[in-house]
Amino acid sequence: MSPSFAPGPSRRRAPMQYTLASVLCCAAAASPAATIVENQPTSFTAVTLADSSLSTGTLLEQTSGSFQTTQFCCAGFSWSVNGTITTKVVRDDDGTVDFYWQVETAIADYSYGGSPSTPFPQAWGISDLYLRGFYHPGTSFEAGYVADGDGQWAPGSAIVHDAGYPDWLVPYSNGTIDITIDPKTGKSKWFFLDTNAHGYAPGAGISAYGPIEWRLGSQEVSSFAPTHMPEPAAWLMLLPGLALIGRMAARRRR
């Protein structure tokens, strides 16, 4: 299950039946704590594996893809950062879906002025992951990582970039989520976005960026995104129609 991000010890929730009533309840009661807000950095909160849906939920799908991004620095030095990104989609015990990622990177292919060179002492790994086609304004996102699980490092924060984000170096588009990293190589912890959505689909992509090189990014690795969940008011508007369909079906059976 996904943790509560309110201060204090995390709490386990009792299993819920996945009914229309529970959908309405959960949609109306989404916690505002540590929820990603447009243009405001939100820190990833550490949780234990036992308190994460990675342990208590149901794995729905998993996929991996590779990337490479070349970085340039002073005096003609350049190097490549190669890596893989793995995505998992997990059904939480309340019926919602959570999205997990793990990144593994290595620095390679040093050069100086286009010729092979010894490693540059200030070569860096990736500093940002840009998640595109994932954010929906009507869906809540809470950021965390599994502190006691596999991996050596965790991301720092996440921020949603809208078209007014005041940084001309950022390759934003509306709804891009920037996952910031203090430049790292090696394997990350499993980090996740806990959502209140009940469905998902392909269509998101995630790219790696270095701390210099003017934000030139890697090729995009395919990922999954939550499908937009109607607001509680929209569900309530559907209820009269559902009731009418039920009455018509009952008459036909008689």
C-alpha positions in Angstrom: 0.0 0.0 0.0 1.0 3.6 -0.5 2.1 5.5 2.6 0.5 8.5 4.2 2.7 11.5 3.7 1.5 13.3 6.8 4.0 13.8 9.6 4.3 11.0 12.1 4.4 7.2 11.7 2.8 5.7 8.6 -0.5 4.0 9.0 -1.7 0.8 7.4 -5.2 1.0 5.9 -7.6 -1.8 6.1 -8.4 -3.5 2.8 -11.3 -1.8 0.9 -13.8 -3.3 -1.5 -13.5 -1.7 -4.8 -17.0 -0.3 -5.2 -18.5 2.9 -6.6 -18.9 4.2 -3.1 -15.2 3.6 -2.3 -14.2 5.4 -5.5 -16.3 8.4 -4.6 -14.9 8.4 -1.0 -11.3 8.1 -2.1 -11.6 10.8 -4.8 -13.1 13.2 -2.3 -10.6 12.5 0.4 -7.3 12.7 -1.4 -4.7 13.9 1.1 -3.1 17.2 0.3 0.1 16.4 2.1 3.2 16.2 -0.1 1.1 16.4 -3.2 2.9 17.7 -6.3 1.7 21.2 -7.2 2.5 23.1 -10.5 5.7 25.1 -10.3 6.4 24.1 -6.6 9.1 21.6 -5.8 7.9 18.6 -3.7 10.5 16.4 -1.9 10.4 12.7 -2.3 9.5 11.1 1.1 11.3 8.0 2.3 9.1 5.0 3.1 9.9 1.4 4.0 9.4 -1.4 1.5 6.8 -3.0 3.9 4.7 0.2 3.8 4.8 0.6 0.0 2.5 -0.8 -2.5 5.5 -2.3 -4.2 5.3 -4.8 -1.3 1.6 -5.0 -0.5 0.0 -4.2 -3.9 -0.4 -6.2 -7.2 2.1 -5.7 -10.0 0.1 -5.0 -13.2 2.8 -4.3 -15.7 6.6 -3.7 -16.1 8.8 -2.4 -18.9 12.4 -1.3 -19.4 14.2 0.9 -21.9 17.7 2.2 -22.5 19.0 5.7 -23.0 22.2 7.6 -23.8 22.9 11.3 -23.3 26.2 13.1 -24.2 27.5 15.9 -22.0 30.0 18.6 -22.9 32.2 20.6 -20.6 35.1 23.0 -20.7 38.2 22.6 -22.9 36.5 20.2 -25.3 35.9 17.4 -22.9 32.7 15.2 -23.5 31.4 12.0 -22.2 28.3 9.8 -22.5 26.0 8.7 -19.8 24.3 5.3 -20.6 21.5 3.8 -18.7 18.2 1.9 -18.3 14.9 3.0 -16.9 12.5 0.4 -15.5 8.8 1.3 -14.9 6.4 -0.7 -12.8 2.6 -0.1 -12.4 1.2 -1.4 -9.1 -2.5 -1.7 -8.0 -2.7 -0.5 -4.4 -5.0 -2.1 -1.9 -7.6 0.7 -2.3 -7.9 0.1 -6.1 -5.8 3.0 -7.2 -2.6 2.7 -9.3 0.9 3.8 -8.4 3.9 4.2 -10.8 7.4 3.2 -9.8 10.7 3.8 -11.6 14.3 2.7 -11.1 17.3 4.1 -13.1 20.7 2.6 -13.5 23.5 4.7 -15.2 27.2 4.6 -16.0 29.6 7.1 -17.5 31.4 6.0 -20.7 33.0 7.2 -24.0 35.2 10.0 -22.8 36.7 12.2 -25.4 38.8 15.4 -25.8 38.2 17.4 -28.9 36.7 14.4 -30.6 39.5 12.0 -29.7 39.5 9.3 -27.0 40.8 10.6 -23.7 41.4 9.6 -20.1 38.3 10.3 -17.8 37.7 13.9 -17.0 37.8 14.3 -13.2 34.6 16.4 -13.1 32.4 14.2 -15.2 28.8 14.0 -13.9 25.9 11.6 -14.3 22.3 12.6 -14.9 20.7 15.4 -12.9 17.1 15.4 -14.1 14.5 13.0 -15.4 11.7 14.6 -17.5 8.4 12.7 -17.4 6.2 13.8 -20.2 2.5 12.9 -21.0 2.0 11.8 -17.4 0.5 14.7 -15.4 -3.3 15.4 -15.3 -4.5 18.4 -13.3 -7.5 16.4 -12.1 -5.3 13.7 -10.6 -3.3 13.9 -7.4 0.4 12.8 -7.2 2.4 12.1 -4.1 6.1 11.5 -4.4 8.1 8.9 -2.4 10.9 6.4 -2.6 11.6 3.0 -1.0 14.5 3.8 1.4 15.3 0.2 2.5 15.0 -1.4 -1.0 17.4 -2.0 -3.8 19.6 0.8 -5.1 22.1 3.5 -3.8 20.5 6.9 -4.3 17.1 8.6 -4.4 15.8 11.6 -6.3 15.5 14.9 -4.5 12.3 16.5 -5.6 9.6 16.7 -8.3 8.0 19.7 -9.9 5.3 20.1 -12.6 6.3 22.6 -15.2 3.5 24.6 -16.8 4.0 26.9 -19.8 4.8 29.8 -17.4 7.7 28.2 -15.6 10.4 30.9 -15.4 13.6 29.0 -16.6 14.5 29.2 -20.2 16.9 26.3 -19.9 14.1 23.9 -19.0 12.7 22.0 -22.0 9.2 22.1 -20.4 5.9 21.4 -22.0 2.6 21.8 -20.2 2.4 19.0 -17.7 6.0 17.8 -17.7 7.2 16.5 -14.4 10.8 17.3 -13.6 12.4 14.8 -11.2 15.5 16.4 -9.9 18.6 14.4 -9.0 21.9 15.6 -7.4 24.0 14.3 -10.3 24.3 10.6 -9.9 25.5 7.4 -11.5 24.8 3.8 -10.4 21.4 2.4 -9.5 18.6 4.4 -7.9 16.2 3.4 -5.2 12.7 2.6 -6.5 10.9 5.9 -6.5 7.2 6.4 -7.2 4.3 8.7 -7.7 1.2 7.6 -5.7 -1.9 8.6 -7.6 -5.7 8.5 -7.0 -6.3 7.2 -10.5 -7.9 3.8 -11.0 -6.6 3.1 -14.6 -3.5 3.5 -16.7 -2.3 3.4 -20.3 0.9 3.6 -22.3 1.7 7.1 -23.6 4.1 8.7 -21.2 7.9 9.0 -21.8 10.8 9.7 -19.6 14.1 11.4 -20.7 17.5 11.8 -18.9 19.3 15.2 -18.7 22.8 16.1 -17.5 23.7 19.0 -15.2 25.5 20.9 -18.0 25.3 20.7 -21.8 22.5 23.2 -22.0 19.8 20.6 -21.1 20.3 18.4 -24.2 18.5 15.3 -23.3 18.5 11.6 -24.1 16.0 9.7 -26.3 12.7 9.1 -24.5 12.0 5.8 -22.8 8.4 4.6 -23.0 6.5 4.6 -19.7 2.9 4.5 -18.5 0.5 7.2 -17.3 -2.6 7.3 -15.2 -5.9 7.7 -17.1 -7.8 10.7 -15.9 -10.4 9.9 -13.2 -13.7 11.9 -13.3 -14.3 14.4 -10.5 -16.7 13.2 -7.8 -19.4 15.6 -9.2 -19.1 13.8 -12.6 -19.6 10.4 -10.9 -22.7 11.8 -9.2 -24.1 13.0 -12.5 -23.8 9.5 -13.8 -25.8 7.9 -11.0 -29.3 8.8 -12.3 -28.4 7.2 -15.6 -27.0 4.1 -14.0 -30.2 3.8 -11.9 -32.4 4.1 -15.0 -30.4 1.4 -16.8 -30.8 -0.9 -13.8 -34.6 -0.4 -13.7 -34.8 -1.1 -17.5 -32.8 -4.3 -17.1 -35.0 -5.4 -14.2 -38.2 -4.9 -16.2 -36.8 -7.0 -19.1 -35.9 -9.8 -16.7 -39.6 -9.8 -15.5 
